[in-house]
Amino acid sequence: MSTRVGPARGEDLTEILALLEGSGLPREGLEGHPALVAREGERVVGSAALELYGSSALLRSVAVADGRRGEGLGGRLTREALALARERGARRAYLLTQTADGFFPRFGFRPVPRPEVPEEVRDSVEFVSACPGSARAMFLNLTEGAR
Ligand SMILES: CC(C)(COP(=O)(O)OP(=O)(O)OC[C@H]1O[C@@H](n2cnc3c(N)ncnc32)[C@H](O)[C@@H]1OP(=O)(O)O)[C@@H](O)C(=O)NCCC(=O)NCCS
């Protein structure tokens, strides 16, 4: 069965939250932000979401169901989310990760000291309370060609 990546629908929220929980990612603060899902039939097998703060985007909730990892879905979701961020006018993307700082450099993300993250992004639920202080912040300049 083919897997399609596209916008999340309201009714996907429960499945996305379960996927995040199963992947060890924070669920707090997700609702109300644009999200993408990888869908196989009616089942959600992957997610990515964006919090948009003017010209800055926080990429979050990139997760692929156990058993479906290593098939390129995480890459597809990340690229589509970054394309959506550009479409919405973001010029910079940030993320926080504890376990995947080896995954995101392939899209151009580089570690960035937290104080260099714009204040509006640092004020997000993900930064303030959902992700532990030990999580690494990463940055991507969205105005330099897509990968
Ligand atoms: C990170 C994650 C989204 C990757 O999804 P995926 O569908 O397996 O990724 P892809 O199939 O597109 O890419 C696989 C490649 O990424 C690498 N990779 C996957 N997870 C990685 C990680 N945590 N750290 C470093 N590299 C990773 C694989 O080794 C593989 O490398 P290769 O192409 O050189 O063989 C998935 O492992 C996941 O859901 N992890 C738990 C949640 C998480 O940590 N999310 C990121 C924080 S927002």
The ligand as an SDF file (V2000), in Angstrom:
LIG
                    3D

 48 50  0  0  0  0  0  0  0  0999 V2000
   14.0440   10.4870   13.4180 C   0  0  0  0  0  0  0  0  0  0  0  0
   12.9540    9.7570   12.6220 C   0  0  0  0  0  0  0  0  0  0  0  0
   11.7870   10.7120   12.3710 C   0  0  0  0  0  0  0  0  0  0  0  0
   13.5410    9.3380   11.2680 C   0  0  0  0  0  0  0  0  0  0  0  0
   12.5100    8.7730   10.4840 O   0  0  0  0  0  0  0  0  0  0  0  0
   12.8270    7.6650    9.3450 P   0  0  0  0  0  0  0  0  0  0  0  0
   11.5830    7.4950    8.5540 O   0  0  0  0  0  0  0  0  0  0  0  0
   13.4330    6.4680    9.9540 O   0  0  0  0  0  0  0  0  0  0  0  0
   13.9320    8.4390    8.4920 O   0  0  0  0  0  0  0  0  0  0  0  0
   14.3620    8.1680    6.9780 P   0  0  0  0  0  0  0  0  0  0  0  0
   13.9510    6.7880    6.5750 O   0  0  0  0  0  0  0  0  0  0  0  0
   13.8870    9.3080    6.1290 O   0  0  0  0  0  0  0  0  0  0  0  0
   15.9330    8.2940    7.0910 O   0  0  0  0  0  0  0  0  0  0  0  0
   16.6610    7.2150    7.5560 C   0  0  0  0  0  0  0  0  0  0  0  0
   18.0920    7.6840    7.7510 C   0  0  0  0  0  0  0  0  0  0  0  0
   18.1470    8.5480    8.8910 O   0  0  0  0  0  0  0  0  0  0  0  0
   19.0000    7.9930    9.8790 C   0  0  0  0  0  0  0  0  0  0  0  0
   18.3970    8.2270   11.1810 N   0  0  0  0  0  0  0  0  0  0  0  0
   17.1520    7.8940   11.5660 C   0  0  0  0  0  0  0  0  0  0  0  0
   16.9480    8.2680   12.8530 N   0  0  0  0  0  0  0  0  0  0  0  0
   18.1010    8.8360   13.2640 C   0  0  0  0  0  0  0  0  0  0  0  0
   18.5220    9.4130   14.5060 C   0  0  0  0  0  0  0  0  0  0  0  0
   17.7150    9.4670   15.5720 N   0  0  0  0  0  0  0  0  0  0  0  0
   19.7790    9.9260   14.5740 N   0  0  0  0  0  0  0  0  0  0  0  0
   20.6000    9.8780   13.5100 C   0  0  0  0  0  0  0  0  0  0  0  0
   20.2580    9.3400   12.3090 N   0  0  0  0  0  0  0  0  0  0  0  0
   19.0230    8.8260   12.2020 C   0  0  0  0  0  0  0  0  0  0  0  0
   19.0480    6.5010    9.5520 C   0  0  0  0  0  0  0  0  0  0  0  0
   20.2180    5.9330   10.0650 O   0  0  0  0  0  0  0  0  0  0  0  0
   19.0290    6.5260    8.0450 C   0  0  0  0  0  0  0  0  0  0  0  0
   20.3170    6.8650    7.5740 O   0  0  0  0  0  0  0  0  0  0  0  0
   20.8230    6.4560    6.0670 P   0  0  0  0  0  0  0  0  0  0  0  0
   19.9220    7.1670    5.0950 O   0  0  0  0  0  0  0  0  0  0  0  0
   22.2190    6.9960    6.0410 O   0  0  0  0  0  0  0  0  0  0  0  0
   20.7040    4.9900    6.0090 O   0  0  0  0  0  0  0  0  0  0  0  0
   12.4520    8.4750   13.3380 C   0  0  0  0  0  0  0  0  0  0  0  0
   13.5610    7.6600   13.6390 O   0  0  0  0  0  0  0  0  0  0  0  0
   11.6820    8.7460   14.6220 C   0  0  0  0  0  0  0  0  0  0  0  0
   10.4550    8.8480   14.6000 O   0  0  0  0  0  0  0  0  0  0  0  0
   12.3880    8.8710   15.7720 N   0  0  0  0  0  0  0  0  0  0  0  0
   11.7550    9.1220   17.0770 C   0  0  0  0  0  0  0  0  0  0  0  0
   11.2500   10.5370   17.1720 C   0  0  0  0  0  0  0  0  0  0  0  0
   12.3540   11.5970   17.0490 C   0  0  0  0  0  0  0  0  0  0  0  0
   13.4100   11.4880   17.6650 O   0  0  0  0  0  0  0  0  0  0  0  0
   12.0660   12.6610   16.2200 N   0  0  0  0  0  0  0  0  0  0  0  0
   12.9690   13.7730   15.9990 C   0  0  0  0  0  0  0  0  0  0  0  0
   12.7930   14.8610   16.9970 C   0  0  0  0  0  0  0  0  0  0  0  0
   11.6070   16.1020   16.4630 S   0  0  0  0  0  0  0  0  0  0  0  0
  1  2  1  0
  2  3  1  0
  2  4  1  0
  2 36  1  0
  4  5  1  0
  5  6  1  0
  6  7  2  0
  6  8  1  0
  6  9  1  0
  9 10  1  0
 10 11  2  0
 10 12  1  0
 10 13  1  0
 13 14  1  0
 14 15  1  0
 15 16  1  0
 15 30  1  0
 16 17  1  0
 17 18  1  0
 17 28  1  0
 18 19  1  0
 18 27  1  0
 19 20  2  0
 20 21  1  0
 21 22  1  0
 21 27  2  0
 22 23  1  0
 22 24  2  0
 24 25  1  0
 25 26  2  0
 26 27  1  0
 28 29  1  0
 28 30  1  0
 30 31  1  0
 31 32  1  0
 32 33  2  0
 32 34  1  0
 32 35  1  0
 36 37  1  0
 36 38  1  0
 38 39  2  0
 38 40  1  0
 40 41  1  0
 41 42  1  0
 42 43  1  0
 43 44  2  0
 43 45  1  0
 45 46  1  0
 46 47  1  0
 47 48  1  0
M  END
$$$$
